[in-house]
Protein backbone atom coordinates (compact mmCIF):
# COMPACT_ATOMS: atom_id res chain seq x y z
CA UNK A 1 0.00 0.00 0.00
CA UNK A 2 1.04 3.57 -0.66
CA UNK A 3 -0.11 6.97 0.48
CA UNK A 4 0.14 9.71 -2.12
CA UNK A 5 0.29 13.20 -0.62
CA UNK A 6 -0.32 15.78 -3.36
CA UNK A 7 -0.08 19.49 -2.60
CA UNK A 8 -1.87 21.42 -5.37
CA UNK A 9 -3.20 24.91 -6.08
CA UNK A 10 -6.75 25.55 -4.90
CA UNK A 11 -7.63 26.40 -8.52
CA UNK A 12 -6.83 22.83 -9.60
CA UNK A 13 -8.22 20.90 -6.63
CA UNK A 14 -11.87 20.50 -7.66
CA UNK A 15 -11.05 19.25 -11.15
CA UNK A 16 -8.41 16.92 -9.71
CA UNK A 17 -10.88 15.48 -7.20
CA UNK A 18 -13.43 14.92 -9.98
CA UNK A 19 -10.92 13.12 -12.22
CA UNK A 20 -9.65 10.96 -9.36
CA UNK A 21 -13.19 9.96 -8.40
CA UNK A 22 -14.09 9.24 -12.05
CA UNK A 23 -11.10 6.86 -12.19
CA UNK A 24 -12.12 5.11 -8.96
CA UNK A 25 -9.66 6.71 -6.53
CA UNK A 26 -10.75 8.07 -3.17
CA UNK A 27 -9.05 11.10 -1.67
CA UNK A 28 -9.21 13.15 1.49
CA UNK A 29 -9.00 16.88 0.83
CA UNK A 30 -7.27 19.17 3.34
CA UNK A 31 -7.12 22.97 3.18
CA UNK A 32 -3.50 24.05 3.64
CA UNK A 33 -1.41 27.19 3.25
CA UNK A 34 1.82 27.55 1.33
CA UNK A 35 4.90 28.92 3.03
CA UNK A 36 6.32 31.21 0.34
CA UNK A 37 3.29 33.22 -0.84
CA UNK A 38 1.18 32.29 2.19
CA UNK A 39 -1.78 31.53 -0.04
CA UNK A 40 -4.26 28.72 0.16
CA UNK A 41 -3.60 25.42 -1.48
CA UNK A 42 -5.03 21.94 -1.13
CA UNK A 43 -3.37 18.78 0.12
CA UNK A 44 -4.89 15.49 -1.03
CA UNK A 45 -4.30 12.20 0.78
CA UNK A 46 -4.82 9.25 -1.56
CA UNK A 47 -4.48 5.65 -0.40
CA UNK A 48 -3.61 3.31 -3.27
CA UNK A 49 -2.15 -0.07 -4.14
CA UNK A 50 1.49 -0.20 -5.27
CA UNK A 51 0.58 -0.84 -8.92
CA UNK A 52 -1.60 2.31 -9.05
CA UNK A 53 1.21 4.82 -8.35
CA UNK A 54 1.88 5.72 -11.99
CA UNK A 55 -1.84 6.17 -12.71
CA UNK A 56 -2.37 8.59 -9.81
CA UNK A 57 0.82 10.56 -10.48
CA UNK A 58 -0.11 10.86 -14.17
CA UNK A 59 -3.58 12.17 -13.24
CA UNK A 60 -2.10 14.81 -10.93
CA UNK A 61 0.41 15.85 -13.60
CA UNK A 62 -2.29 16.13 -16.26
CA UNK A 63 -4.63 18.29 -14.17
CA UNK A 64 -2.30 20.54 -12.15
CA UNK A 65 -0.63 23.10 -14.33
CA UNK A 66 2.01 25.72 -13.62
CA UNK A 67 1.17 29.37 -14.07
CA UNK A 68 2.60 32.72 -13.04
CA UNK A 69 1.23 35.37 -10.73
CA UNK A 70 2.13 38.96 -10.00
CA UNK A 71 2.88 39.49 -6.31
CA UNK A 72 4.14 42.41 -4.24
CA UNK A 73 7.86 42.30 -3.44
CA UNK A 74 8.78 40.56 -0.20
CA UNK A 75 10.11 43.02 2.37
CA UNK A 76 13.44 42.24 3.98
CA UNK A 77 12.94 41.45 7.66
CA UNK A 78 14.64 43.89 10.00
CA UNK A 79 15.22 46.61 7.40
CA UNK A 80 13.36 49.87 7.05
CA UNK A 81 11.02 49.89 4.08
CA UNK A 82 9.60 53.38 4.56
CA UNK A 83 11.28 54.75 1.45
CA UNK A 84 11.21 51.44 -0.41
CA UNK A 85 8.84 51.35 -3.36
CA UNK A 86 9.10 47.95 -4.95
CA UNK A 87 7.59 46.75 -8.15
CA UNK A 88 5.39 43.68 -8.22
CA UNK A 89 7.26 40.61 -9.37
CA UNK A 90 6.08 37.66 -11.43
CA UNK A 91 6.48 34.33 -9.64
CA UNK A 92 5.75 30.79 -10.82
CA UNK A 93 2.91 29.05 -8.97
CA UNK A 94 0.86 25.93 -9.47
CA UNK A 95 1.81 22.51 -10.56
CA UNK A 96 1.94 19.97 -7.76
CA UNK A 97 4.24 18.58 -5.14
CA UNK A 98 3.77 14.82 -4.85
CA UNK A 99 5.02 12.52 -2.10
CA UNK A 100 4.58 8.73 -2.25
CA UNK A 101 4.89 7.06 1.14
CA UNK A 102 4.86 3.42 2.21
CA UNK A 103 1.88 2.42 4.34
CA UNK A 104 2.28 -0.49 6.77
CA UNK A 105 -1.39 -0.71 7.71
CA UNK A 106 -4.61 0.66 6.24
CA UNK A 107 -8.14 0.16 7.55
CA UNK A 108 -11.44 1.65 6.44
CA UNK A 109 -14.00 1.44 9.25
Secondary structure as UniProt FT lines:
FT   STRAND          2..9
FT   HELIX           10..22
FT   TURN            23..24
FT   STRAND          28..33
FT   STRAND          40..48
FT   HELIX           50..52
FT   HELIX           53..63
FT   STRAND          66..71
FT   TURN            77..78
FT   TURN            82..83
FT   STRAND          89..94
FT   STRAND          96..102
//
